[in-house]
Amino acid sequence: MMAGMTMDTITTDIKAAAAAQGFDVCGIASVQQESDDGFGDWLAAGYHAEMSWLLRTRDVRQHVARLVPDARTVVVLGKYYYRADATPVPGAPRIARYAWSRDYHRALAKPLKRVTAYIAERLPGVQQYASVDSGPVRERAWAARAGVGWIGRNGLVIHPRFGSWLYLAAIITTAPLTPDGPQPNRCGSCRACVEACPTRAITSDRCVDARRCIAYHTVENRGEIPSEIAQRMDGWVFGCDVCQEVCPWNRPERLTDADIIIRSDFACLDAAALAALSDASFHSLFDGTTVKRAKRSGIVRNAALLPGHDAHESP
């Protein structure tokens, strides 16, 4: 650290560096803020469904020092992704807004790496671990601790300006940066997300049962989708935005469009064509996007459950 530089100054400079790399939000939490916030109980209740990797990595997800010994702070970065035009035409298969642009894991990798390198440049010798929703890091929990937003009833981080339309990334570091304070929970008595969820997957405040969640079943579930869920998919073939669309903090009139490029062809997908996708057509249509997470078999399965999927089949 250069003579005369305080940790407050360096922290401010790091936030400026994050903004220069295109991140819209940057908050910092002290590792001392890590606590049992119910994650263990959520797993014990079986709400993680078949996502066994969450159970396997439970300890490291709850103790960042197991990733970075002597960790002092967690830097949480957010990239706003809401675009009003990421909306399908009426009756077309629906894809969650976060997947309409380039795969955020890849899109944020280089900017995240540059911010991580900047911290190391300013504070030589620090040890760090960076992740874009891919490593055993609970980005949403740390975002709340870092003051990026609060955890809404739907389990998502809600920023007072950007709502819940944020990609999140995190840097666990031994750098003793100046932490931010958490934001107050502003959900109040609102239960819009709870009441709008088609499958009643939101069981209590900040608790979502993946076994009932359309987003889980259309993206992560590799088996058969239960009939009670399939009957309520309402056009979704990848993810689900219902709980975000009804949130007062996500009202379109109070949001601006993000500076990301979206796949406009996602607005007019055809259920019958998706249900008949070949390997080649799947890769051609979805290469470079997060939709590939569901694999061809998943998209074909999901599309086949939608009304009209067989409209183009021969009698």
N, C-alpha and C positions, 0 to 999 in steps of 0.2 A: 504494500500500500504506500502510495506516495506521501511524502511528508506534508502535513497540513490538511490531508484528506480525512474527513470523518466517515464513519460507516453510514451515517444518514446521507451524506453527499454521494457516496458510491451507490447506495440503494436507489437514490433518485436517478443517477446516471444509468443504472441497469434498466430501470423502467423506461427511460428515454430510448435506450437501445432496443428494447422490446417493441416500442412503438415504431421505431425506424424500420424494424423487420416486418411490419405489417400487423402486429398483434394489436387488438383493440382494447384489451384489458390486461393489467398485470397487478397481481397482489402477492403479498409475502406473508407466510405464517411461520411461527416458531414451532420447532419440533416439540417443544414443551406443551403445545396445544393439542397434541395427539391424545386421544382418549377413546374409551369404548362408547361409541355412539349408536350401538344397537346392531352393528354389522354381524356380530357373532350370533345374536338372537335371530336375525334374518336368515342366516344360513341354517341354524338349528331348526327353524320352522319349515325348511325345505323350499323357501321362496326362490331359491336360485335354480330350481328345476333341474335340467340335465347339464348345467354349466359346472361340471365337476372341477374344472380348473380353479374356480373361485374357492372351493373347499380346500383343495390341495395347497393353495398359496395363502390361506387365511392368515397365518402368523406373519408372513412378510408383508402382507397388505395392511396389517394392523400395527406394524412396527417398522418404520422406514429405516431405522438404524441397522436392520438386517440387510438392507440394500446398500446403504452407505454408512459404515461405522463412523461414529462421532458426528453424524449429521446435525446441523444446527437449525437450518431453515428450509422451507419448501417454497419455491417460486412457482406461482400458477399463472399461466398465460391463457388468454382467451381470444379467439378469432370469431367475429360475428359473421353469420352465414345466411341470414334471412333475405330472401328475394321474393317479392310479391308475385313475380311471374313464374315462380316454381310451383305452378298449379296446373293440374291436368284438366283437360276439357271434360265436361260432364259425361259421366259414364265410363271414362277411360280408367285403366288400372292405375293405382296410386302408389307412388314411391315417396318415402319420407324425405323432407326437404334437405336433410343433411347429406343425402346421397346423390343430389342432382348435379354436383360439381365434381371436380377431381378428388379422388380419394384423399380425405383430409390427413390420413396417416402419412402419406407421401408429400402432400402439399405443404404441411407444416414441418416436415423433417429438417429441411435446410435452414429455415428461419430459426427453429428451435436450437439447432446445432450452433448457429452463429451467436445466439444469446448466451448459450452455455460457454462458448469460447470467450465471449466478452467478459463474463464473470471471472473465468480463469486468468484472463489477461490482467484484470484489475486486482485480483487477489491470487497471486501465484501460489501454487501448492494445494489449492482446494481440491477436494475429491467430490465428484458429482455423478448423478445418474439422471438422465433425461428420458422422458417417455411421452408419446402422443397416443394415449388411450390404447397402449399395446403391452406395456409391462405390468407387473403386479403393484400398481399404484392406484390408490383411490382418489382420482382427480377431483371428483365432485365434493368429497369430504374435505379435501384440502382447499378447494376453491372457497368453500364456506368459511373455513378457518382463516383464510387469507383475505377475506372481505371482498372477494369478487362478486358475491351475491349471497343469497340465503337459499336453503333447501326448501323447495315448495312441497306441497302435499303430494305432488306426483313424483317426488324424489329427484327432481331436476334442479340445477342451480339457476336461480332467477336474478338477473342483473337489473338494477332500476332503470337503465336506459335500453339495454339490448334484450331484455326479457330472458328467455331460456334458449334463444337461438345462438348458442356458443359452442364452437369446438374448443376442447380443453387440452392443455399440455402442462407438464409439470417438470420441474428440475429440483431434485433433492440434492442439497449441497452442504458442505461443512462450513461454508461462508456464514459468518455471524451477521447477516443483514438485518436491517431494521424492520420488524414485522408490522403489518397493518392489523387493525382491529376488525372483528367480524361485524357484519351488518345486521340490523334487527330484522326479524322475520316480519314481512309485510303482507303475508297472506290474509291475516285477520280471520274473519269468519267465512271467507269465500270457500266454497266447495265445488266450484264449477268443474274442475278436472275430475273430481271423484264422481260427480253425477253424470258427466258426459262419457266416461270410459265405457265403451260398448260391451266389455266383458267383465266389468266390475273388478278389474285387476288391482286398483288402488284400495288397499284394505284399511289403512289408517294413515295418520299424518306421516308423510315421507316414507311410506312403506308400500312397495309394489310387489305383488306375487307374480313372478315370471311365468308360472304355470298357467296363468290366465291372461297373459299379456300378448297382444297381437304382434308387437314388435319382436318379442322373443320368438314366437312361433314362426314368423315369416323370415327371420334371419338366422337364428341359432339352432332351432329345432331341426334335427336331421331325420326325424321319424314322421309318423302320421300326425296330422293336426287333429286334436279332439273335435268331434262334431259340434259341441257346444261353442267352441271358439270359431270354427270354420263358418258357422252360420251367421256370425256377427263380424266378419272381416271387412264388410262394407267397401270392397274394392281394393284393399291394401294387398300388394304383392311383395313389398319390402318395407318393413318398419311400420310405424304408425305415429301420426302427429296430433291425434284428436285432443289429448290432454294439453298440448301446447296451443292449439288453435283456439281453444275456449278460454285460455288464461287472460285475464284483464291486462296483465303486464305485456302481453304479446299482441295487443290490438293493432291491426295494420295501420290505423290512422296515426299511431304514435311512433311507428317504426319507419326507418329509411332503408333503402336497399343496400346490401353489402357490396363490396367491390370484388366479387367473385364472378367467374364465368360459369353459367349453368348449361346443362344439356337441354336445350329447348325441345328436342325430339322426345323427351320423357313426358311431355304434355299430351301426346296423342298415341300412346302405346295401345296395342290391341290384345285383348285377353286371349283370343284364339291363336294368334301368332306366338304369344309368349308360351302358351301351353304346348306348342309344337316346336319349340326352339331346338335346333341342333347344337352340337358343341361349337361348331364354327360360328353360327349366328349369335349364340350367347356371348362368345368372346368379342365378336365384332360390335355388338350392341353395348356391352357393359365394360369393356376393357378400360382400365384407368379410373373406374368408379368403385365406391364401396359396395355396390350391389353384388360384386363378385363374391362377397363374403357368404352369400346364401347358396352359392354354387348353382349350376344349371338345373340340377335335380330339384333344388328348393324353389326356384322361380317357376319351373314347369308345374310342380305340385301346387304352388300357391295360385297360379293363374287358372289351373284346372278347377279350382274351387269357386271361381267367380262366375256370376251370372253371365251368360253369353259367350263363355269360353269356347263352346262348340258351334258358334253361329256360322262359322265358315266351313264346317265339315260337310262332306258329301252325305246325302241321305242314304 
